[in-house]
Amino acid sequence: MSDRHEDGSGATAAQDTQDAHAAHDAQDAVEQAWHGVVATARRTAAEGLVVGTSGNVSTRVGDLVLVTPSGVPYDRLGPGDTVAVDLEGRQVLGELTPTSELPLHLAVYRNSDAAAVVHTHAVHATAVSTLVPEVPLVHYAAAMLGGPVRTAAYARYGTQELADNMLGALRDRTGCLLRNHGTVTYGSTLDEAYDRTAQLEWMCRLWLTASSVPGHSPSLLTRAQLDEVQDALKGYGQPG
């Protein structure tokens, strides 16, 4: 029989160690997420979806939203520039001011299962936003965004009104246009949100190109044809 005296110090030390590991893991998750935000923001600039410091990117880690700051060129952002807010918009990490489009990002997170949001001023998509209330069904890529992509009514950038208009256009969709402004897409990862932005920009460019041919109008898919594609996409890709 053991004659060891248990005074509780062992249990306390074990709990302290567990807490330290949890804090370290949480810090690692935030650092990795911030790296992804910066990399995605730089990609939007490199691939011509934004100019200068326009557009913004965010990702959610638990109850934190990591978001690009306002007015800072993406190539100047580093590991020490992390900006994070809670779901109410209160800043909890960083000294740089969050993007002015913070209401837009928070609205997506509060009303969907999004883990990442990408907002751009992509040229072709923005051009289409000035022309139509919904992107014409010129290609089945629309199915990848949940259906015909709507255009949200115009409101000034950075306002709750813009965020509310966006939510209406995003109903049952993972992307929309913002009239005379740009695009918003979201996904379960930064890569997925970015890919949806790229698909949306490509689809808008395709429609503009086809529409520019004199004497011709592009043929469009029917909703039934789009529904067929959406069913097919359920089994698309690799298993697992």
Buried (B, 14 or more C-beta within 10 A) or exposed (E): EEEEEEEEEEEEEEEEEEEEEEEEEEEEEBEEBBBBBBBBBBBBBEBEBBEEBBBBBBBBBEEBBBBBBBEBEBEEBEEEBBBBBBEEEEBEBBEBEBBBBBBBBBBBBEEBEBBBBBBBBBBBBBBBBEBBEBBBBBBBBBBBBBBBBBBBBBBEBBBEEBBBBBBEBBEEBBBBBBBEBBBBBBBEEBBBBBBBBBBBBBBBBBBBEBBEEEEEEBEEBEEEEBEBBBEEEEEEEEEE
